[in-house]
Each structure stands twice: as structure tokens, then as C-alpha cells.
């Protein structure tokens, strides 16, 4: 009943927040880049000479409600742009809508820190939340000369990366299936290619990325660990432009421009197209012939993305988008692995003329299909296809806002798999999920920020309702020192066929929840068919100086129930699924320095991740006790056209189950007629009793890159990037082949040269 009481309280707060305020007016609008028409995000908009103001959101939208009637000057400030001032008149009980265009600052930038972040720190909880921009991604040493989101995510505190080949990202104890990835609001089921250095997302079209490593609000649901929310920019609304680049790793093409140029009223139609293709499987045999015993790097992929944006003169907009991503891996005589992902949809923003509310919506469809073929001639197949749609309303109040919305999700899974004992798993299922949420944020006395929220999730195929209260809080002890907290309950229905015991497994199929309630790991009657988790996260933010930020966050995630396929199934009558519980806990440290020519990022994570299966508590294969990332960038030359970057990563060894012995394995397929005295068996392995009781060696790697920028009179730009991955050629272990009794390493030293041309 406490859930429903909390929900009722929040509805009362919502009703109170949406009542009118007399004799005051509002101003709201959008801030755009004068040259491209792209929204200028996270920018301060203040009424000059007052304490009233706001920051623009991901759409460039701002709203300052309840302003006393009178004459004011709007002042918009952003370090990348010239300060803009705009006179306005506030009329009682009226809403004034404005569109503002900013000119890029005519100077070389000293830092990418955006001034609105200072206000955001004091007014947003932002615990376990890491905002990322394209400029930040480009500051990393780029593998193969190509900056990519996958490479940047690896340096974030709390994120564990399991390797260059077939590696996956694990966020504060959650496996990939437990992380929700959104592209413009559309669900992406596999965001990373099999070579773990590249994602499916084109860096140059990213407007912003929000990574929620835990404790996220009720705005997001249907995942129990983390959220990665990616927003792409619109195409250039003023002129045709593009970029082409090439390196030994891949080639890229970006084209964008207006179908209807941005006019003085602010309406436009623009497009954006991107394509990239990796030819590593071909170039590596000549350039990197020393990899994989002369076979080179057997990965290839192709990514296509397109977007059409329609903007009205009132700030309303609608985007149509679609993608086609493909990936292929061929390890000769061992396995072939292929997947393809397609999808498309539309999202919109509506700003009603006479109401201080922002309406956003999404409807999208995506499909992910993967196949693996091995020497046993028993192909593994998995298909997941489905839609997600929703609508959100944001109402702006003094020193806060109220956001609420509904979401519907439906998907189909089609799965076929054979385990090591030859038992076949099959599932074809249709699933529908409905949810609603309300979120309230309020800044009290300029010190306390409260952010309670509540989500109710209905899993129609299971007939289960999951009430999920969540809470975020921050207290500003001083202008430079803040403490914060976030926590809540989380659930999901989606299940991965990849186990937390697997060390190397490219195949990761998708399943929906079982149709019957499962027993707990201790054999007691279960109460739910969902995967569930509870988060509790604390934190301290400290701005040591104007240029040095320190963030410390201890956390715990308790996984109340996890579901995976039963790897010990012997006969068809055995259950298909098994349950586990788990915990992930630790502490993350982050120090950032950003001033003039120098940027330094130091992240350290200390964590524990374990599971309990009813027989033993064991560490997962990605339980890395220590993880350190050091990133530094220096801008050189009088015009800062040179940039030198370095990244060093060190992580303690992953767990593995040790080998106790070997034996001849005979399958006895002919029953009592099998002659074991003459039958040739296969090499069987006897594993140690303690699951994941051993530890692999430490991992460490140094990457460096140097970039030179050439600007031309026509406004075109060329960048030449030289990079070296794994500079000192560290032999980091990928896995140990027990049958062949040989060690297989991650990628060795890889030098590269890339050239890009922007026009």
C-alpha cells in the first residue's frame, strides 16, 4: 500500500503545480545556431538583473514561468557563442514565445565546458548520470583514427569493458541485456559491433548522450541496471554540407542539408544521411598480418542511418528516421557469426501556444536478427522485433517542473539454440507492456533539490503489475560542494541467452519471461516471473576550482531475481529457465581538469559483482575489482590546430573457472550398443568445483593519437589523425583455449592514419 500512497502524494503535488499563478506571465522558446539552425543545448537563459532563468534542454527549448509583468532583457550565454541579448515584454497571464539565434564565438575555444552546467549542478540531481557530447568523444585517442562512442563509454567510472574482440560493456554490475539503449527514443537491441572498438552510432551526428549508470528516474523503465539515451542532431538547415573520411579500419560518409532552407520565421525541412563500412577483414591481412596467426582481424560491419526533420515557425517539429546495421565475424574452422538490425520511426515536439507545457512523443519499430554457425552444424538463431511508442508532457513551474507520460512496448521473440548436451531450446512468443509515470522536480530555497517519481509497469503477457517508486535528492552545502542520493525499484521482462558465467560468447539471443513462476535459487516458491532489482546510490560533488571537478559515488545494486536459460538441462522435461540473485556494489571516483590547452580525466572504480545460484555464490566473469582510466589532451600550436591525446587503462584480472583435469568423452548415442573400447571420443574437461575461482592476469593498454587540423578560406576543414592502439604491445589475454592448450590474446599494437574532409 505504501506504493499507492506515494503515487497519491505525487498526484497531489502535480495538481498543485499545475494551478495558475495570478498577475504573472511566462517566456519560453528555442535557441538555435545561426549558421546551421541546430538547437543550442544546455545554455543559460536569464532575465538580466534578476535571479530568474533556465537552461535550454536537448531540443534547445527553455521556459521561465511566473515572471512579474514588466520590461526585461533576455541574456543568453554560452562559451562557444557570442552572448545574445533580447528585449522582451512580459504581460500578465500571457505566454511569450521567442526564437533566438546565436553566432559562434569568433575565437579559439579554450574549453568545451558549457556555462549552463554550473546552474544545472545546483538544480538537477544528476546522480549516476554522465552527459556526453561529440566534442568530448573526439578528445579521446581514436582507435584507427575514428572517434566512437563505444571507446568513450569505456572510460566512464563504473563501466567495465571485457575486450577488443567480442567485448561487451557492463555498467555497475549489470549485463548488456539489463541496459536500455535508446536512439532518438527508439530501442536499439545491440548497439555495439563484435569488434568492441566501434558502436553503430556515427559520432558526427550525435547531439548528446546521457548515460544513467543506476538510480535513474521513473521516466525510464523495463531495465534493471542502466540507460544510455542518445539524441542525434538535425541536418543542416541553412546549406548543404558533409564529411568524408578513410582509414585502414573503415570509411565514412556524412551528407546533410536543407530541402527547405530555414527562413526568417524559423521553419525548415532538412535531411541527414550517414554511412560507414569497415574493411578490416581485408586490409588487416596486409597491414596487420601479425594478428590471429596471419588471418588478420576477421570483423566487418556496415552502418546506414537517415533522418528527415520538419520544423515549424512556432517551434513544433517532427523527425522521421531509419537505420540498417550489419555485422559479420568469421573465425576460420571455428565459427561464423552474423547479425543485422533494421528499424525506423518518428518523434515529435509540440509547444501549445496558450499552455506552459512541452509535449514530446515517439513511435518506432526495430528488429535484430542474429545467426551463429559452428562446426557442430547446429546453427543458433535469435530474432527480436517490436515497437515502442509513448507521449510525455512537461509542465514548467517556478524552480522546477512536472513530467508525466505513458508508454507501450510490444515485441516478438523467435529463438532456437542447442546446449553443449545437444538439448534444443525453442521459443516463439509475443509480449506487450504498458506503463505510466509521473516525475516531480523542485528546488527549495536554492539548496534542496527533490526529484521523486513513480512508474507503474504492466506486463500483459505475464499478467503482472510492477509498482516502482524512485527518489532522487541533492543538497547544495555550498556553491561548490553538493551531496546527493538516488534509488528505487526496477523490473524487466527481457532475458538474454548469454550467461554471466560465459567468458567468451558472441551469440546473445533474446527471450521474454517464462510463462510459469519459477522457484527461487533456494527452491522456495517464486512470486514473480520478472527480473527485478533495487538501487541505492550516494554521492558527493566538489568543484575544487573553476576548472577541477571531483565526483565520488558509492553504490549498491541488489538483483532480487535474475532469470537465465537452464544450462544444465539434460532431458526435454527439465525446466528451460533457472533463477539467481546477485549484488553489485562499490565506489567510483572521477576527477576532471579542463582549462585552456589541457584536459585531464582520471576515473577509478572499486567494485564487487557476484551471483547466487542456490549452490554457491560466485563472481561473474566481468567482476573486475580495480579499474583505472587516465585520459589527457593537449592543444598545441599558436592556433591550437594540433591536438595530442593519450589514454591509459588498467584493470585487474577477470575471474575464470580453473581446469581440474581432462577425460575422454563418449556420447553413447547408440545406447548399450556403443562399444566404448573402440569408440573414439572427444576431449572432455573436468572443471574445478569453485565457479570462477581463478583470476586472469591484469589488463592494461596505452593508446595515443595526434591530430592536425587544416582550415581553408572557403570554410572547409581537413583533419589528419595518426594513432597507435596498444602502444607498448601489451599481450592482454582474450581467453585460454583449454582444448588446444594455448592462450589467445586481445589485439596487439595497431598503428593507423586517418584523413577526414569536412565541406
N, C-alpha and C positions, 0 to 999 in steps of 0.2 A: 504493500500500500504506500510505502514511502516514495516510490517512483511516481505514482499518480499525484501525491501531494505536491511533489516538486514540480510536476508538469502544470498543476493548477496555479501554483505561485507564479510560474513563468508566464502563464496566460494572463494573469492579473497585471503583471509588470508590462506585458505587451499592450494591454488595453490602456493602462495609464500612460504609456509612452506615446500612444497614437492620438491622444486627446489634443485639442487645439490650444494654442497659446495666443492670448489677445495682444493686439497693437504691436505686433512684430511681423517682420517679413523674412523671406529666405532668398539666398542667392545660390545658384548651382550652375554647373556647366561642364565643359570639356576643355582640356588644354592639349594643343596639338603642336607638332613640329612644323615650322613654317615651310621647310624645304620639301618634306616627304608627306606631310599630313598624318604621320604616325602619332598616336597618343603619347604624351609625355607623362610617364608614370612616376608615382611616389615623389611628387613635387609639392612644396609648400605653397599654399594659397592662403594669404592672411589679409584681414582688413587693417590697413595701415593705421598705426596709432592705437590699436585695440589688442585685446588678447584673443579675439575671435579668429578662427581659421580652421583649415582642414588640409589633408594631403590627398592628392589625386590617387585613384585606385588603378587597377590593371587596365582599365579602359580609358584612363586619363580623366575620369569623372570625379568631381568634388561636389560637396554640398555643405553649406554653412547655414544652419537653421536658426530661427528665432533671433533675428538681429533687430534692435530698436530702429524704428524708421528714421531716415536721415540720409545725408550725403557721405559717401565713403570712397576710398581708393583701394581697389584690389591690387595687392602686390604679389607677384608670382616669382619665386626664386628657385633656381636650380643651378648647381655649379657648372653644368655643361651648357647653359644657355645664358643669354643676357637677361638681366632682371626686367620684368614687364610690369607696368603699372596701368590700371584701367579704372577710370572713374565710374561709379555706379550710384544709383539712387534706390534706396530701399523704401518701399511703400508698405504700409501696414496691411497684413492679411493677403499679401501678394507674393508670388514666386517670380523672381527674375532669372531668366535663362541666358547664359552667355557662352560664346565660343571664343577661345583665346589662342593665339598662335605665337610661338616663341622662336626667336632666331638663335641658332647655335652660337656660342661664345666665340669671338674672334681671338682665340688664344690657345696655346697648347695646354691641355689638361694636366694638372698636377696629380689628380687622384680621381677615382671613379666613385668616391663616397657621395651620396646624394643627400642634400641638406634635410630633406623631409624625414630621413631616418632618425634624426635627433628627436623630432616630435613623436614619431612612431614608437620609439623606445619607451616613451613616457605614457603613451595612451593605448598601446596594444600589449597583450600578454606575451605573445610570440615566444612561448617556451617550446623547446624541441622543434623550432621552426627555423629553417635556413633559407633565406631568399637568395636566388642566384640570377645573375644577368649574363648576357653574352660577353660583355667586357671581362667579367671575372673568369669565364671559361677560357677565353683567349689568353689569359695571363699564365696559364699552366704551360709547362713544356708539352708541346703537342706531339703525340706519337705519330710518326710518319709525316710530320708537318701539318697534321689536320686536327685542330682542336675539336673536342667532342664532349658532350655532357657525361657520357659514361666514364671518361677519365677524371672529370671534375668530381663526380659523386664519390669516387674512391678516396678522396682526401678529407671527406667530411667526418667529424668525430662521431663515433657510434656506428659507422658503416664499415663492414668487413667485405673484402673482395677476395675471392678464392682462387684467382689465377688468370693468366693471359689467355689460355686455351680452355674454352668451355667454362670459364669462370662466371660466377653469379654474385650479385650484391645482396648482402644480408644486413638488415637495418635493426640495430639494437635487439638482436635475438630472433627477429622474425625472418622466416624463409621467403623467397620471392613470391610464392603464391599468397602470402599474407600481406603483401604490399600492393596498394592500389595505385596504378599509373594512369593518369588522365592526360589526354592531348586535346586541348580546347574543349574539355568536358567529356570527351569520348574515351571509353575504356580501351586501353591497349593491353592485350594479354601477354605479349612478350616484347619488352622494349629494348632488349639487348641482343646483339649478334653473338654467334658462337665464339668468335674471337672476341674476348672480353674487353677490347680496347675501343669499341665503337657501339654507339646506340643507333636506333633507327631514326633519330631526330637530327635534322640539319641545324647546325649551330647558328648559322647566319639568319635563320628565320625565327629564332626564339626571342620572344619579348621578355619573358620572365619565367622562373621556375621556383616553386615553393616546395621545399622538402620538409614534411612533418615526420620526424623520427619517432613520435609517440605522443600520447596525450592530446591528440587532435580533437577539435570540437565536433558537435553533432552535425555540422554541415557535411561531413564525410561519413560514410558508413560502408558496411559489407566487407570490411577488412579488419584484422585483429592486431596489426603491427604498425604500419606506416602508410603514408600517402606521398606520391610525387605528382604535383599538379603543374602541368606545362601549358603555357599560353604562347601561341605564335603571333607574330606581328602581321599587320595587313600589308598588302602590296603597296608600292609607291603610288601615291595619289596624284603626284604632280608630273612625273616624267618617267620614261622608260629607262630602266637600269638593270644591272645584273652583275654576275660574277662567275668566272670560270677558273678552276684550279686543277692541278695534276701533281701527283707524287707517285712513288713506287707502290704505295698502298692502294690508292683509289683516285678516281676523277670525280669532280663535282661541277654542277651547273645550276645557277640560280638566275631566273628571269622574273621581273616584276614591272608593273606599270599600270597606268590608268586606262580603262575603257571609256570612262567619262571623267575628265580632269576635275579636281577639287575646285569648285567655284567660290565666289566671294561669300555665298550664303552657307558654305560648309558641306554641300552634298557632293558625292563622288561615287564612282564604281571602279574598283581596282582588282588586279589579279596577282597571284604569286605562284610560281612553279619551281620545283626543285627536283634534282635527280642526282644520285651518286651511285657509283658502281665500283666495287672492289675487284681488282685483278691480281690479288696476292698469290692465288694459286698458280698463276702463270709467271709473274715477274720474280717471285721468290726463288724459283728454281735456278735462275741465273744470278740474281743479286744476293740471295740468302741461301745458297745451296748447301750450306753447312747446317741447316736446320732440319730436324727429323730425318737424320741419316741420308741427306741428299734429296729427300722428297719435297723439300720446301715447306711452305705454310699452306695447308690444304683447306683454306677458308675462302669463300667468296660470297658476296651479297649484292643486292640491288635495292635501292630505296627510291620511291617516287611519291611526291606529295604535291597537291594543288589546293589553292584557296581562292575564292571569289568573295570580295567584300563590298557591300552596298551600304552607303552612309547617307542619311537624310540631313537636311539643314537644321533639324531640331535635335540632333544627337542620337536619334534612333539608328540602329544598324542591324544588319543580318549578314552572317557569314555562311558560305557553303564550302565544304572541304571534303577531300577524299585522299586515300593513300593506298599504296601497293608495296609491301615489303617482302623480300625473299632472301633466304639464307641457305647455304649448302656447305657441307663438310664431307670430305672423303678421305678416310684413313685406309690406305690400300690393304686389302686382305683382312680387314678387321670390321669396319662398319662404314655405312653411308647414312648421312642424316640430312634431311631437307625439311624446311618449313616455309610457309607463305602466310602472309597476313594481309587482308584487304579490309577496307571499310570506308565509311563516309557519313556525312551528316550535316546538320546546320545548327548554329546557335544565334541568339539574338539579344539585343539590349534595347529596352523601351523606357523612355523617360516621359511619363504622362505630363501634359502641360500644366495642369492645375493641382498636382499632388506631389508632395515631397517624398516620392518613393522611386526606387530604381527596380525595374523588372528584368530579370535575365532568364533565359531558357535554353534548353539543349534537347535535340533528338538525334541519335546516331546509331549506326549499325556497324559491327566489326566481326571478323571471322579469323580464326587462327587454326591452321591445319598442319600437322607435322607427321612425318613418317621416318622410321629408322629400320634399316635392313642390316642384319648381321649374318655371320657365317652359318648360324643355325637355321637359316631360311625360314624364320618365323618373324615376319615383319610386325613392328609395333606401330599402331596408328592412333592418333587422337585428333578430334575436331571439336572446337567450341565456337559457336556462333550465336550472336544475340544482339539485343538492342538495349540502350539506356536512354531515358528521357526524364526531364524534370523542369520545374519552374521555381524560381527563387524571387522573393520580394525583400528589398532592403529599405527600411524606413529610418530616416535620419532624425535624431533628437539631439538637443544640446548635450555636448560631451559624451556622445555615444550613438548607438544605433540598435535597431532590432531587425533581425533577419529570420525569415522562415520560408519553408518550401516543401515541396513534395517530389518524390522520385519513384519511377517504375523501371524495373530491370527484368528482362527475360532472356534466357539463353538455353541453348540445346547442347548437350554433350554426346559424343559418339566415340567410344573408346574400345580398343582391342589390345590386349597385352598378354605375353606369356612369361611366367616367372621362371626361375632357374630350375624348378622341378617339372616344367612343362605344363603346368596348370594354366588354363586360359581364363582371363578376366574379360568380360564384356559388359558395357553399359551404354544404353541409349535412353536419355532422359530429357524432359523439358521442365524448366523451372521458371517461376515468376516470383518477383519480390516487390513489395510495396513499402514505402517508408515516408515518414514526415518528420520534420524537425522544427525547432524554434531556438533561436540564439539571441541572447541579450548582452550587450556590452555597454558599460557605464564607467565613466571616470568621475570619481568622487573626491572633491576638494583638491584636485590636481595631484593627488598622491596615490589613492587606491583605485586600481582597475579591476572590476569584476566582470567575468565572462561566463556565466552559467549557460548551459544548453541542454537540450533533451531531444533524443531521437527515439522513435518507435519504429521497429523494423518487423514487417510481417513477411514470413517465408511461406508463400501459398502452397508450394508443392509438399512442404513438410507439415503444414498446419500449425506452425509455431510463431508466437509473437515474442519479440525480444525488446523489452524496455531498456534504454541505455542512457542514464543520466551522466553528464560530464560537467566538469568545472575547471575554469582557468582563473588565476588571480595573479596580480602583480602589485607590489607596494614600492613606491619611489621613496627610499630613505633619504636620498639627496638627489640633486640633479645628475650626479654621476654614478650613484650606487642604487641598485634595484634588486629585490628578491621576488621570486615567482614560484608558482605551483600550477600543475595541471594533472588531471586524472579522470578516469571514467571507466565505463564498461563498453565492451566491443564484441561483435559477433560476425561470423561469415559462414556461407554455405559452400563455397568453392573449395575443392580438395585437389592437391597435386599428387601425381603418382610417384614423384621423386621423394625419397625418404630422407629424413635428417641423418640417417646412417650412411647414405651414399657419399663416397668421396669423389668419384668421377661418374657422371651420368648426364649425357647430353639430352636424353629423352626425358621430357617432363610433360606428361599428359594432364588433362583436366577432367575432373569428375565433380558432380554435385553430391550433396549429402546422402547418406544411406536412407532407405525407406523405413527402416526399423531402428528403434532406440538401441544403442549399444551399451554393453556393460562398461563400468569404469575399469581402469587398469587393475584394481584390486578385486575385480569380479563382482562388485555390487551392481545393483540395477541402476542404469543411467537415467537421467531425467531430460536429456536433450539430444538432438541429432545435429547440433550446430557446433562449430568450433568457437570457443569463447576465450576472452582474455580480459584482464584488469590491469590498468596502468596507473602508476603513481610516479610523478617526476617533480623534482625541485630544481631550483636554480638560483644563481647569483650573477648579475651583470655589473661590471665595473668599468667605467671609462677612466682609465688611469690618466690619460691626457686626451687632448682633442684628436689624437691620431693613434692611440693604443687602446684597444678594446679587449677585455677579458671576460670570458663566459665559462661558468662551471655548472654542470648539471648532473647530479646523481639521479638514478632512475631504477625502477623495478617494473618488470612486466611478468605477471603471473598468468600462464596459459592454462585456464581452468579445464579446458578439454581440447585436445588436438586429435584429428582423425586422419589415418592413412591406410593404404591398402595393406592387407594382411600378407606380409612377405613369407610367412610360414605355412601358407595354405598347402595342404597335402592332397586333399581329395575335394571334389566339387561341393560336398556337403559342408565343408569348413566355411566359416564366415569370410566375406570379402574384405571386411574392414576391421581395424583394431584401433584402440584409443590409447592416448598417452596424456600426461600432464607435463608441465615444464615451467622453468623460470629463467628469466634473463635479467641480470642486474649488474650494475657497475657505475662508473663515473666518467664523464667526458670533460676534457679541458680544451679550450680554444683561446689563442692569443693572436690578435691581428694588429699589424702596424701598417699604416698607409699614409705616406707623406712624400710629396714632391716626386722624386725619381724612384723611391724604394717602396716595395710592397713585400711584407713578410707575413706568412700564415704558419702557425705552429699548432697542430692538433695532436692530442694524446688521449687514448681510450684504454681504460682498465675494466675488463668485464668477464662475466661468467655466464655460460649458456648450458643448461642441462635439460634432460628429459627423463621421465619416469614411466616405464612400460609395464609395471606390475611385478617385475622380477628384479630390476636393478635401475639405479639412477646412473645415467651415463652422459658425458659431454657430447654435444653434436659435433659433426665433422668440421664445422666452421667456428668452433669455440676458440677464439684467439684471445689469449689473456692480455697481451700488450700490443698496441698498435700506434705507431707514430708516423705523422706526416709533416714534413717540413717543405714549404714552398716559398721561393723568393724570386722576385722580379726586379730588374733594374733597367731604367730607361736611360740610354746613353746618347751622346752626341748633342751638339748645340740645339738642334731642333727636335731632339728626343725621337729621332727616326729609327734608332737602334733599340732593340729590346732583348735582354738576355734573361732567361728563366731557368730555374732548376727545381727539381722535386726529388726528395729522398723519402722513401717509405721503408719502414722496418716493422715486421710483425713476428710475434712468437709463433712457434710451430703449431700446426693443426693436429688434432687427435687422429689416431687410426687404430684399428684392431690388429694386434700382432698375430703373427703366424706361429702356431704350436707344432705343426707337422704336415706331412703330405701322405696320401694313400692313393691306391688305385681304385677309382670309382667305376663300378659296373652298374648299368641301369636296370638290368633284369627285365627288359621289355618282353622277353619270351617266357617270363614266369619261371616255373620249375624246369622248363626245357633249356634254360640258359646254362651253358657249360662255362662256369667261371674259371675252369682250369685252362681253357684255350681262348676265351673271350678277351679281346684287347680293350681295356677300359681307358678312361681319361684320368688325368691327374687331378685328384681331389685335394682340397685344402682343409686342414683342421685349424680352426681359429681359436685364439685364447678365450678363456671364459669371460674375461673382463672386456666388455664392449668399449672400444675407443680408449683402451688403457695406455697406449703408447703415444708418443709425440714426435712429429716430423721436425726437421731442423728449422731454425729461424729463416724467415724470408726477408730479404732487403734488396732494394733496387734504386739506382740513381738514373734519372732522366734529365737531359739538358737540351736547350734549344736556343738558337739565336735568330732574330728576325730583323730584316731591313725593309723599311717602307719607302717607296718612291712615289712622290706626288707629282702629277702633271698639271700643266696650265689649264687643261680642259676639265679639271676636276676628277679625272680618272686616277686610280691608285693601283700600284703593283706591290705585292709583298713576296719576298723570298725568305723562306724559312729552312734553316738547316737544323736537324735534330738528331740526337743519339739516344736511343732507348736502351736501358741496362748498360750504362757506360762502362763499368768495370767487369762486364760479362759474368755476373754472378750466376752460378748454377743453382737456381731455385727449383726445388722438386715439384713436379706436376703430380706424379703418382709412381708407385712401385709395382711393376708387373711381376706378380708372385709366380706365375707360371713360367715365364721366361727368365725369371730371377734377374731383372735388370731395372735400373732406375730410368724414368722418363722425366726430363726437365721441362720447365717453362721456356719461354722464348729467350734466346741468347741476345747478344748485342746486335742492335739493328740501327745502323745509320740511315738517314734519309734526307732528301732535298725536295722541297715542295715550292711551287710557284702559283700564286693566285693573282688574278687581274680583275679589278672592280671598275665597272664603267657605268 
